[in-house]
Amino acid sequence: MSLSSPVFDSKRFRYIIMLRFVKSYTLWIYMLSCMFLLCGIAPIHATNQESMDQNFRRFSLYFENDVFAGVDNQYTNGLKLTWSRYGLSRLPDDALFHRWLYPIAKRLGFSHLESEKTLTFSLGQNIYTPNDIETIELIKDDRPYAGVTYAEIGFHRKFHNQMHTFGFCFGIVGPHSYAKEVQTFAHEVLNDTAPGGWDHQLKDEPIFCIIYDYKRKIFAAGINDGIGGDVILSAGGGLGTARIFFNTGISFRYGWNVPNDCGNFPIQPATCFNAELKNGTCNLHNRLGVHLFTSFYGQAILREIFLDGNLFQDSHSVDKKPVVGYFMGGLGIIFGKLKTVFAIVEHTRSFETQDEREVFGSINLSLDY
């Protein structure tokens, strides 16, 4: 009997883990299936525009986690998957996700004849917790437990040294974001501390946000041509039920074959596209490049659901800081069609009673196909 027990327990353990995995990721599996199905259908129904455009495609994975900084609190995990279609001379007729926003995009200039167009579609999830995740009691002076699962539709128009972005983000905050299940499952697999306070998380609430962002290279030398670097300015903002904000920043890059894109950044609404600017993609699929970068961002915040709490229901909240700053530094590596970026991000205190700054790591993998 003693010899057979471990085998039985092992199978039972794997069975329980599998069930919890399926429960945690049911929504993700469904959304991913829809995304890849529709992304796969798009080329089938492509028009004659393909003969006029370069029509590149890119898939990107963004992963952010505080485990890289040796902690487990505040902004504790972010995951974002992005499909991009770029090199377009006009807005395509077969873009199933984007067509309903064409009237707005055209009014904002995204049908400009001299610009190169890009369409992006993203799925993501962010998770936030207080510092002490073991206690089951409400921690009044620390941020609420919160999770958001969202989809994002983005339009980008690119010139030789600048890019405009318009995006629409929608999703759900609360238990049906499945942030609790995802974190609990991850901690069980890693044999880590079980989070105990998710009963106090924000309540279910649909969210949306409209975003506009602008990036411009104010200096560039030796781009995609050996040793070089650039300086990139950015400004933008968002308006919605989840967040109301304005941000501005500057980024510096230096290295070998620095790409002709608009730089690297943390997971933010609609700013998930980082392929080459107009006329920057020719004969670059066999290249090798390495560069260092550092970025500084400031953000003024009027509303932040993850700190202010639910908009339409009573919930836990804290007094947020109206202005916050980010520092980001890291390494970018390009090998053929694959781009990999590693970074550490430091964030100033987000709310009045926060003990210290937030630090987390970021990994971005992008593959052209």
C-alpha positions as CSV (number, residue, x, y, z in Angstrom):
1,M,0.0,0.0,0.0
2,S,2.8,2.4,0.9
3,L,4.3,1.9,-2.6
4,S,1.1,2.6,-4.5
5,S,0.0,5.7,-2.5
6,P,2.6,8.1,-4.0
7,V,1.5,7.1,-7.5
8,F,-2.2,7.7,-6.7
9,D,-1.4,11.1,-5.0
10,S,0.7,12.2,-7.9
11,K,-2.0,11.5,-10.5
12,R,-4.6,13.2,-8.3
13,F,-2.4,16.2,-7.9
14,R,-1.9,16.5,-11.7
15,Y,-5.7,16.1,-12.2
16,I,-6.5,18.9,-9.8
17,I,-3.9,21.2,-11.3
18,M,-5.3,20.5,-14.8
19,L,-8.8,21.4,-13.7
20,R,-7.7,24.6,-12.1
21,F,-5.7,25.5,-15.1
22,V,-8.7,25.1,-17.4
23,K,-10.9,27.1,-15.0
24,S,-8.4,29.9,-14.8
25,Y,-7.8,30.2,-18.5
26,T,-11.2,29.4,-20.0
27,L,-11.8,33.0,-21.0
28,W,-8.3,33.4,-22.3
29,I,-8.6,30.2,-24.4
30,Y,-11.8,31.4,-25.9
31,M,-10.5,34.9,-26.7
32,L,-7.3,33.5,-28.2
33,S,-9.2,31.1,-30.3
34,C,-11.3,33.9,-31.7
35,M,-8.2,36.1,-32.3
36,F,-6.2,33.5,-34.2
37,L,-9.3,32.3,-36.1
38,L,-10.1,35.8,-37.4
39,C,-6.4,36.6,-38.0
40,G,-6.2,33.5,-40.0
41,I,-9.3,34.3,-42.0
42,A,-8.1,37.8,-42.9
43,P,-5.5,36.8,-45.5
44,I,-8.1,34.5,-47.2
45,H,-10.4,37.4,-47.9
46,A,-7.6,39.8,-48.7
47,T,-8.2,42.2,-51.6
48,N,-5.9,43.2,-54.5
49,Q,-4.4,45.7,-52.0
50,E,-1.9,43.0,-51.1
51,S,-0.2,43.6,-54.5
52,M,0.3,47.3,-53.6
53,D,1.4,46.9,-50.0
54,Q,4.3,45.3,-48.3
55,N,1.7,43.9,-45.9
56,F,3.9,42.6,-43.1
57,R,2.6,40.8,-40.1
58,R,4.0,40.6,-36.6
59,F,3.1,38.8,-33.4
60,S,4.2,40.2,-30.0
61,L,4.2,38.8,-26.5
62,Y,4.6,41.2,-23.6
63,F,5.2,39.9,-20.1
64,E,5.8,42.0,-17.0
65,N,6.2,40.7,-13.4
66,D,7.6,41.9,-10.1
67,V,9.3,38.5,-9.6
68,F,12.2,40.0,-11.5
69,A,12.6,42.5,-8.7
70,G,12.3,39.9,-6.0
71,V,8.8,41.1,-4.7
72,D,5.2,40.1,-5.1
73,N,2.9,43.1,-4.7
74,Q,1.3,46.2,-6.3
75,Y,1.4,45.8,-10.1
76,T,2.3,42.1,-9.8
77,N,1.7,40.8,-13.3
78,G,0.9,41.9,-16.8
79,L,0.5,39.8,-20.0
80,K,-0.4,41.1,-23.4
81,L,-0.6,39.4,-26.8
82,T,-0.6,41.6,-29.9
83,W,-1.2,40.8,-33.6
84,S,0.0,43.5,-36.1
85,R,-0.5,44.1,-39.8
86,Y,1.6,46.8,-41.2
87,G,3.1,48.2,-44.4
88,L,-0.4,49.2,-45.6
89,S,-1.0,52.1,-48.1
90,R,-4.7,52.4,-47.0
91,L,-7.1,51.0,-44.5
92,P,-7.9,47.4,-45.7
93,D,-11.5,46.2,-46.4
94,D,-10.9,42.8,-44.8
95,A,-10.0,44.1,-41.3
96,L,-12.8,42.3,-39.3
97,F,-12.0,43.9,-35.9
98,H,-11.3,47.4,-37.1
99,R,-13.9,48.3,-39.8
100,W,-16.5,49.6,-37.4
101,L,-14.0,52.2,-36.2
102,Y,-13.0,53.4,-39.7
103,P,-15.3,56.5,-39.7
104,I,-13.6,57.8,-36.5
105,A,-10.1,56.8,-37.7
106,K,-10.6,58.6,-41.0
107,R,-11.7,61.7,-39.3
108,L,-8.5,61.6,-37.2
109,G,-6.4,61.4,-40.3
110,F,-5.6,57.7,-40.4
111,S,-6.5,57.5,-44.1
112,H,-3.7,60.1,-44.9
113,L,-2.3,59.1,-48.3
114,E,1.3,59.8,-47.5
115,S,1.4,57.7,-44.3
116,E,1.9,54.0,-43.9
117,K,-0.9,52.4,-42.0
118,T,-0.8,49.7,-39.3
119,L,-3.6,47.8,-37.6
120,T,-3.2,46.0,-34.2
121,F,-5.4,43.8,-32.1
122,S,-4.4,42.8,-28.6
123,L,-5.6,40.7,-25.6
124,G,-4.2,41.3,-22.2
125,Q,-4.6,41.0,-18.4
126,N,-3.1,43.0,-15.6
127,I,-3.1,42.0,-11.9
128,Y,-2.7,44.3,-8.8
129,T,-2.4,43.3,-5.1
130,P,-1.5,45.0,-1.8
131,N,1.9,44.3,-0.2
132,D,0.6,41.7,2.2
133,I,-1.1,39.0,0.2
134,E,-1.2,36.5,3.0
135,T,-3.8,38.2,5.2
136,I,-7.5,37.6,4.5
137,E,-8.5,40.9,6.1
138,L,-9.1,44.1,4.2
139,I,-6.0,46.3,4.2
140,K,-7.5,49.8,4.2
141,D,-4.3,51.8,3.6
142,D,-3.1,49.7,0.7
143,R,-4.3,49.4,-2.8
144,P,-7.3,47.1,-3.7
145,Y,-7.0,43.7,-5.1
146,A,-7.8,44.2,-8.8
147,G,-7.6,42.5,-12.1
148,V,-8.5,43.5,-15.6
149,T,-8.9,41.4,-18.8
150,Y,-9.3,43.4,-21.9
151,A,-9.1,43.6,-25.7
152,E,-7.7,46.4,-27.7
153,I,-8.0,47.7,-31.2
154,G,-5.3,50.0,-32.5
155,F,-4.7,52.2,-35.6
156,H,-1.2,53.6,-36.4
157,R,-0.1,55.9,-39.1
158,K,3.7,56.2,-39.7
159,F,5.9,58.7,-41.4
160,H,9.7,58.7,-41.7
161,N,10.3,60.0,-38.2
162,Q,6.9,60.0,-36.4
163,M,3.9,57.8,-35.5
164,H,0.3,58.6,-34.5
165,T,-1.7,56.0,-32.6
166,F,-5.5,55.9,-32.0
167,G,-6.9,53.0,-29.9
168,F,-10.0,51.7,-28.3
169,C,-9.7,49.4,-25.3
170,F,-12.6,47.5,-23.6
171,G,-12.8,44.8,-21.0
172,I,-13.9,43.9,-17.5
173,V,-12.6,44.6,-14.0
174,G,-13.5,42.3,-11.1
175,P,-14.0,38.6,-10.5
176,H,-14.8,37.9,-14.1
177,S,-11.4,39.1,-15.2
178,Y,-10.2,35.8,-13.6
179,A,-7.2,37.5,-12.1
180,K,-7.7,35.7,-8.8
181,E,-7.7,32.3,-10.5
182,V,-4.6,33.1,-12.6
183,Q,-2.6,34.3,-9.6
184,T,-3.8,31.5,-7.3
185,F,-2.9,28.9,-9.9
186,A,0.5,30.3,-10.6
187,H,1.3,30.4,-6.9
188,E,0.2,26.8,-6.4
189,V,2.4,25.6,-9.3
190,L,5.4,27.6,-7.9
191,N,4.6,26.5,-4.3
192,D,4.5,30.2,-3.4
193,T,2.4,32.1,-0.8
194,A,-1.3,31.7,-1.4
195,P,-3.0,35.1,-1.9
196,G,-5.7,35.4,0.8
197,G,-7.4,38.7,0.2
198,W,-9.1,38.4,-3.2
199,D,-12.6,38.5,-1.5
200,H,-12.0,42.2,-1.2
201,Q,-11.2,42.8,-4.9
202,L,-13.0,45.4,-7.0
203,K,-16.4,44.3,-8.2
204,D,-17.4,43.4,-11.7
205,E,-17.5,46.4,-14.0
206,P,-17.1,46.8,-17.7
207,I,-14.5,49.3,-18.8
208,F,-13.5,51.2,-21.9
209,C,-10.9,53.7,-22.8
210,I,-10.1,55.8,-25.9
211,I,-6.4,56.5,-26.4
212,Y,-4.3,58.8,-28.6
213,D,-0.5,58.7,-28.7
214,Y,2.2,60.6,-30.6
215,K,5.9,59.7,-31.0
216,R,8.6,61.6,-32.9
217,K,12.3,61.1,-33.4
218,I,14.0,64.4,-32.7
219,F,17.5,62.9,-33.4
220,A,18.7,59.9,-35.3
221,A,22.2,58.8,-36.5
222,G,23.4,55.5,-37.9
223,I,20.0,53.8,-37.7
224,N,20.1,50.3,-39.1
225,D,23.7,51.1,-40.3
226,G,26.2,50.1,-37.6
227,I,26.9,52.2,-34.6
228,G,24.1,54.7,-34.0
229,G,21.4,56.0,-31.7
230,D,18.3,58.1,-31.5
231,V,16.2,60.3,-29.2
232,I,12.4,59.9,-29.2
233,L,9.7,62.2,-27.7
234,S,6.3,60.9,-26.9
235,A,3.0,62.4,-25.7
236,G,-0.5,61.1,-25.4
237,G,-3.5,60.5,-23.2
238,G,-6.6,58.4,-22.5
239,L,-10.2,59.0,-21.7
240,G,-12.6,56.3,-20.3
241,T,-14.2,54.6,-17.3
242,A,-11.0,52.9,-16.3
243,R,-8.4,55.6,-16.7
244,I,-8.2,59.3,-17.5
245,F,-4.6,60.4,-18.0
246,F,-2.1,62.4,-19.9
247,N,1.6,61.3,-20.3
248,T,4.7,62.6,-21.9
249,G,8.2,61.1,-22.1
250,I,11.6,60.8,-23.7
251,S,13.7,57.8,-24.7
252,F,17.4,57.4,-25.6
253,R,18.9,54.4,-27.5
254,Y,22.4,53.6,-28.5
255,G,23.9,50.5,-30.1
256,W,24.6,48.4,-33.2
257,N,21.9,48.5,-35.9
258,V,19.4,50.4,-33.7
259,P,16.0,49.7,-35.3
260,N,14.1,52.5,-37.1
261,D,11.0,52.2,-34.8
262,C,9.6,54.3,-32.0
263,G,11.4,52.6,-29.1
264,N,10.5,50.4,-26.1
265,F,7.9,51.0,-23.4
266,P,6.0,49.2,-20.6
267,I,2.5,47.7,-21.3
268,Q,0.3,50.7,-22.0
269,P,-3.0,51.1,-23.8
270,A,-2.6,51.0,-27.6
271,T,1.1,51.6,-27.5
272,C,1.9,48.0,-28.3
273,F,3.3,48.4,-31.8
274,N,7.0,48.7,-32.3
275,A,7.8,47.7,-35.9
276,E,9.8,49.9,-38.3
277,L,8.7,53.3,-39.3
278,K,7.8,54.1,-43.0
279,N,10.3,52.7,-45.5
280,G,12.3,51.1,-42.7
281,T,11.6,47.4,-43.3
282,C,13.5,46.8,-46.6
283,N,16.1,44.1,-46.5
284,L,16.3,43.9,-42.7
285,H,15.2,40.3,-42.1
286,N,18.8,39.1,-42.1
287,R,20.1,41.7,-39.7
288,L,21.6,41.5,-36.3
289,G,21.4,44.3,-33.8
290,V,22.0,45.1,-30.1
291,H,21.2,48.3,-28.3
292,L,20.8,49.8,-24.8
293,F,18.0,52.2,-24.0
294,T,16.7,54.3,-21.2
295,S,13.3,56.1,-21.0
296,F,11.7,58.6,-18.7
297,Y,7.9,59.1,-18.5
298,G,5.7,61.4,-16.5
299,Q,1.9,60.9,-16.2
300,A,-0.9,63.1,-14.9
301,I,-3.9,61.0,-13.7
302,L,-7.4,62.2,-13.2
303,R,-8.9,58.7,-12.7
304,E,-7.4,55.3,-12.1
305,I,-9.9,52.5,-11.3
306,F,-7.3,50.3,-9.8
307,L,-6.8,52.9,-7.0
308,D,-10.0,55.0,-7.1
309,G,-12.1,51.9,-7.0
310,N,-15.3,51.0,-8.9
311,L,-17.1,53.9,-10.7
312,F,-20.6,52.6,-10.4
313,Q,-20.4,50.6,-7.1
314,D,-18.9,51.0,-3.6
315,S,-15.5,49.4,-3.3
316,H,-12.2,49.6,-1.5
317,S,-10.0,52.6,-2.7
318,V,-7.0,54.7,-1.7
319,D,-5.9,58.3,-2.4
320,K,-3.9,58.2,-5.6
321,K,-1.0,60.5,-6.5
322,P,-2.1,62.9,-9.2
323,V,1.3,62.7,-10.9
324,V,3.6,59.7,-11.3
325,G,6.8,58.9,-13.1
326,Y,8.4,55.9,-14.8
327,F,12.0,55.1,-15.4
328,M,12.8,52.2,-17.8
329,G,16.2,50.8,-18.8
330,G,17.2,47.7,-20.7
331,L,18.6,45.8,-23.6
332,G,17.2,45.2,-27.1
333,I,18.4,42.3,-29.3
334,I,17.4,41.8,-33.0
335,F,18.1,38.6,-34.8
336,G,16.5,38.4,-38.3
337,K,12.7,38.6,-37.8
338,L,12.9,38.2,-34.0
339,K,13.2,41.1,-31.7
340,T,13.7,40.6,-27.9
341,V,13.7,43.4,-25.3
342,F,14.6,43.0,-21.6
343,A,13.9,45.9,-19.2
344,I,13.6,46.9,-15.6
345,V,10.9,49.5,-14.8
346,E,10.8,51.7,-11.7
347,H,7.6,53.5,-10.9
348,T,7.2,56.3,-8.4
349,R,4.6,55.9,-5.6
350,S,1.1,55.6,-7.0
351,F,-0.9,56.5,-3.8
352,E,-0.4,58.5,-0.6
353,T,0.0,55.6,1.8
354,Q,2.3,53.5,-0.4
355,D,5.5,52.6,1.4
356,E,8.0,52.6,-1.5
357,R,8.4,52.7,-5.2
358,E,7.3,49.9,-7.5
359,V,9.8,47.9,-9.5
360,F,9.1,45.2,-12.0
361,G,10.8,43.5,-15.0
362,S,9.6,43.4,-18.6
363,I,10.2,41.0,-21.5
364,N,8.9,41.6,-25.0
365,L,9.2,39.1,-27.9
366,S,8.2,40.1,-31.4
367,L,8.3,38.0,-34.5
368,D,7.6,39.1,-38.1
369,Y,5.9,36.5,-40.3
